[in-house]
């Protein structure tokens, strides 16, 4: 099963609390939270990976 990445947005003015990124096996191994932006507020430095 391809990996998923659970992410939270910590921006105070953003109303999204968490979201999951589902991607294919073709995604490079070094892709991480820093490569994405929040789908709600557009922020990048406010994203943190949720460790489960």
Secondary structure, 3 states (H helix, E strand, C coil): CCCEEEEEECCCCCCCCEEEEECCCCCCCCCCHHHCCCCCCCCCCCEEECCC
